[in-house]
Amino acid sequence: MAKKKKEDRREETVDEFERRFLVMAIDPDIERAPSKLIVQGYFDGPGNMRVRITDGETAELTRKTGRGRSRKEKNLETDLITARYLLDSTNYRIEKRRHYKDGWEIDFFHGPLKGLVLAELEMSSPDEEIVMPSWLHKTIEVTDSLTNSHLARMAYDLKGEDAGRPVRELLPREVPRIVLTGGPCSGKSSVMAALKAEFKDVLHCIPEVATIVIEQVGAKPPIGDMLAMKSFQRTIYRVQLGFEKVSNRQAIRDGRSAMLLDRGTVDGAAYMDRGIADLENVCRTTAADEYRRYRGVVCLEVPPKDAYEANKANNAARFETYAQAAALGVRIAKVWGGHPHFTLIKNGASWDEKLASARAAIIRLLETE
């Protein structure tokens, strides 16, 4: 087969609005609807990068950004030789038979994911109302919690395993995440301890990753060294993702309904010169994607100087002067300020007042759907 010239390949960028459902029961006649066989592989990197071959005849590369109902998709047609080479270069692959009916796409997965069925519907806007068709008998919406990229990694982990139960029971479920953040000595640890005691059957609490790295590894942030700071924050970001992943599973096992994190992924932006721009570049992500990780953010103001100096001695990881701490507190509030559910807790007349305000903000987030 002759290769297509680069200039002949079609490239397009589209805004995609989609809802996704895990199918528990479906009319069996759906498998008589028109269909195509799809094989696709996923790569680590910025956005969600995949290669897809359809019916062994056409191929394309796709990069997706965003999460949930609204995503941006960039597609590039490619030749089959290139697509097969790329597909063989990744471990994260899925194979599925996609059926088309009434505007819906219904995927029946093969291989390690056999038995799993997903139904997707593309919409004209993220707020469009939809009516579930009669042939979809029972579904669970997974728009915000499950992607094909997740499934490709799951398929890799399940390869050669005898699951012993339906694959859908093994699917990851996202527990809502709430970030508690703020500048040095702002009271995060004290607020978390109080809430952990009060909501021990509700909240799964996660300590600050950077503090663990600093105290246990002895790797202090390289202030003044731009390149080293970027490398440090990249490491913290990756460890943070790992902490959140394993903590999510533990929260589910323990029956917790939410996670409360001492800082989140976006905090690293406050320690780099260009803030959010550096976070996006260094960690190969977008601010929008990181904000979507969390249901809400509660940010505590750095206390007055006398309170800061008194508390600083209690944390070996604290090295900032008061002026540095106050400035960092402002930067943290700024980088998180773009989150749609961001609350800044000011210093009150007393610590109890500040604690009560933080508690009320977190309770509101726990009650938010």
C-alpha positions, 0 to 999 in steps of 0.5 A: 500500500502506498503511503499517504503524503503528509500534506494529504492527511486530514487533520481536524480539531473538534469540541466533543460533548459526550456522556458515557454509560456502563451497560448492565442490561441491554436488548440482545438485538443490538448486536444486529445493528451496524458495527465496526471493529476497533483496535486502539492503543494509548500512550503516556504524555500530554493529553490523552494520546491514542492510535486507532485502527478501524476494521483493519482499513483506516487509521488515525491518531487522536489527542484528547484533553479535558474530562467528563462531558466536555473534551477537545479532540484533535485527529490526524489521519495516518497510514496503516503501516504507521498505525500498526507500528505505534500500536505495537509500541504500547502495552495499553491496548483495547479491542472492541466491536462498536455498534451504531443505533439511534445516534448511540455508540455501543462498545462490546469489549474483547480480550481481557475486558470481555463482557464489558459493554459501554454506551456513549452519546455525543451531544451538541452541548454539555448541558443537552438533555438526553432521553435513554432509549428503551433498548438500554435496560439498565445503565450506570453513568460513568462520564466523569469516572471512566475513559478508554485510556483507563480501560486500556491500562486495566486490560494490560493489568488483567492480561493472563488473569482469571478475574473470577467475576464480571469485569464491570465489578473491577472498574475503578470508582472515583471517590470525590476529592476535596483539597485543603491547602494554604500557605505555611503554618496556615493550620491545614494539619490542625483542621484535617486532624479535627475533621478526621476525628469528627468524620472518621466514617466519612473522610479518608484523609491524605497527608501532604506529599511534599512534607513526607518527601522533605522529612523522610527523604531529606530532599528540600525544595531547591530554592533559587535553582529554577531547573532543579525546582521544576524537577522537584515539583515534577516528582511531587506531582507524580507522587501526588498522583500515586498517593491519590490513586491508592488512597482512592482504592483504600477509601472505597474498601473502607467505605469512605464517601470522600477524600480530604487531601492536604494539598493537591496537584496544583499547589506545585504551581505556586513554587515555580516562577510562572505559576500555572504555565510552568505546572502545565509545561513541566507536568504535561497537563492543563490547569483545567484537567487538574481542577477537574480532579477535585470537587472543591478547594478550601484555602487557609490564609497564612496567620499573622507573624507572631502566630507563624513564628510560634508554629514554625518550630513545630514543623521541621519541613518549614524553612520559609521566613514570614515574608516568604510564607505570606507571599507563598500563601498569596500565590497558592490562593492565586493558582487555585483561584480558577477552580469553580469551587474555591473558598478562601478562609481568612484569619478570624478573631480566633483559631476556633473561628477559622476552624469553624469556617473551614469546617463549614466550607468542607461540609458544603463540598461534601453535600455538593453533587 
